[in-house]
Amino acid sequence: MFNRATGLGLDEPATEELVDETLDFLEGTRSYVSVAPNARPPEVRDWLQARGLTPGYGWTKFVWPATKPPEAQTALRIERVETGEAFGTAAAGGFEVTDLFRGWLALLPVRDGWHCFVAFDGDEPAGAGALYVTGKIGWLGIGATVPEHRGKGAQSALIAKRIEAAAELGCEVVVSETGKPIDRRAGPSYRNLVRAGLEPVYVRPSFQRAEVISGS
């Protein structure tokens, strides 16, 4: 899901030319195009499927006022980090992706609008979560816990810390997303967001492009 396009048809109605431009940019990758329910025109979904994309795993969008979150109990230490090594290590380890992503994710804490948090077990990065602020909206994302540290309350504490930070930064609402429940069974990320008070508002379909980079 790191290779994806979002926002088609939101600021202005999409066109078939824009769809083609987007798909050209993503060519050669395993990638997704996410389409919000209010995307215009409704034919966007038909255009994607006509170009060989198929409906994939949908994501549930959450929203909640940026107020004081419920307390989250954990023995881990939650810190906002100004440099990216610990954040990159925890996020890449939690998503179980290659070292390429560790270096890429490590760049986020110094970028405008980004506020990155790490859960530490002693000096070891155990989990990560990012807050991106634009205007009065805070987005919670890149939440991941290193496998051996799961079940210690890292993500609940990271969500609470980021909601608190969003309120301090002047946000009025926070938003997030995670995979929709499968067979009515919600995953841990879904449960963590609901436990923190966020409310699901809609499922955003993702259209899958299954091309593979040569040699990967």
N, C-alpha and C positions, 0 to 999 in steps of 0.2 A: 504493500500500500504506500510505500515511499514514492513510487512512480504513479502519479495520478493527477488528473485535472479536475478542478472544481470551479463552480461559479458560472457555468454556461447558462445563459438566459436569465441572469438575475439583474444585473445593472441595466441591461437592455436586451431586447429579444435576440436570440442567437440566429445565425444563418447557416445554411449548409456550407458556405465557404469557411466560416469560422470553425465548424466541426472538422472540416478537412484540414485546416491549418493546425488545429489541436492534435489531430491524429498523426499528422506528419511529424510534429515535434516529438511525439511519443514512439514513433516507429522504431522497431528493433528492440523493444523492451516488453517485459511482462508488466502490464499497467492497467489502470482503471480510469474510467470517467464517471464521476459522481454527479448525479442530477437531482437537484432539490425538487420537492413536490410542486413548488410555485414557479419552476423554470418556464420561460416562454421562448418559443411557442410550444404547445404540447407535443408537436411532431419531433422535438429533439430526440426523444427516445427511439422513434421510428428511424430517424436518420442514422443513429448509432448502430442499430441492429441491421440496417440495410448495408452497412459497411463492415459487417462481420463480427461486431461485438455482441456478447451475450450477457444477459443479466447475471450478475455475480452476487456475492455476499453483501447484503444491505447493512447500513449503519444507522443506529438510532441516535438522533440528535437530542441533547438535553439542554435545559436552560433553568436558571434560578437567579433570584435577586442576589446581588453581591453583599450579603449581610453576614454577620458572624456565624460561622459554621458550627455544627455540633462538635463537642470535644472528641478527639480520637486518641485512644490509648496505644502507646507503643514504647518499647524499651529502646528503640532506635533514636538516634539524634538527627533532627531535621535542620538543615542549614541551607540558606541561600548562598550560592557560590558565584564569585565574580570571575573565576577562571574556569576553563572547561574540561580539564582532564578527568576529574572525578565524575562530572556529569556524563561525559562521553562514555566512560568505562561502565557506569551503572546502566545507562540507557541501552547501549549496545549489548551488554551482558543480559539485560532483562528481555530484550527482543530476540536474543540469541542470533544476532547477525554478525557479519564479518567485520574485521578490524577497519575496513574501509569506512564503515558507518561510524565507528568510534571517533575517528578524526573529524568527520563531518559534523557530528553532533556536538563535539567539543567546541565548535566555533560559535554556538548559539549564545552563551552567556554574555558575550561582549557586543552583540548586535542590538540595534535600537528596538525597543519595544519588548525585548525578551527578558524574562526573569526566571532563572533556573534554580531548582532546588534538588538537594541530594539527601537521602536517608543513609546515615552511616552506622555501621556496627563496629564500634571502636574507630579505627582509622580506615576501615574497608568500606568503599561505596557499595551500598546494598540495594538502592532503588533511586529512581529519578522521576522528576515531573517538571514540566515547563508551564509557564504562564506567559501568554502573549497579549499585550494590551494595545488596543486601537480605539481611540475615542473613549467612550463610556463602556466598552465591552471588553471583557477578559476571556480569553480562550484557554482552556485547560487541555493540554495534550502531552504527548511523549511520556506517558506514564508507564513505567516498566519496573519490575523488580527482578533482581538476579535470582535464578532458580533456588539456590540454597538458602535464600533469605525470605522466601515466600511464606506466608502464614504468620508473619510477625507484625502485621499492621502497618507496613510501610506506606502502601498506597492510600489508605484512609487518612493517615497523618499528613501525607503530601498534598492530598486534595484539600484538607482543612487549612493547611498553611498557605496554599495558593489562593483560596477564596478569601482568606484574611488579608493577604497581600493585595489582591484585586480591590477590595474595599478601601484599603489605605491609599491606593493609587487613584482613587476617584471613580472606579468602575461602578456602574449601576446594575449590570447583570454579568453573569458568567455563563459560558456555553461550553459544551464538550460533546464528544460522540464516542461510541464504541459499537462493536458488533451487536446486531439484534439477537434476541434469544432464539435458539434453535429448538424446535419441538417444545416450545414454551419454557425452556430451561435457560435461564440467564447465566452468562459467564461471570467470573469474578470481577472484571472491570465494570460491568453493568451493575452488579450488586453494590460495589463500592460507591458508585456515583449516586445510586438511589439512597444508600445509607447516609450519604452526606447531605441529602435533601434535594438534589437536582431532580427535575421532573422530565421524563421522556415526552417529546412533543410530536415527533414524526420519525418515520424510517426513510432514509435517503438511499434510493437504489444506486448500485454501482454496476456499471457495464464493463465487462472484462475484455481486455485485449491480451491474447495469449501468445504473442510473438516472443521469441527468445533471441537474445544477442548471440551472434555466432561465436562459438567457442566457450560460452559460459555454462 
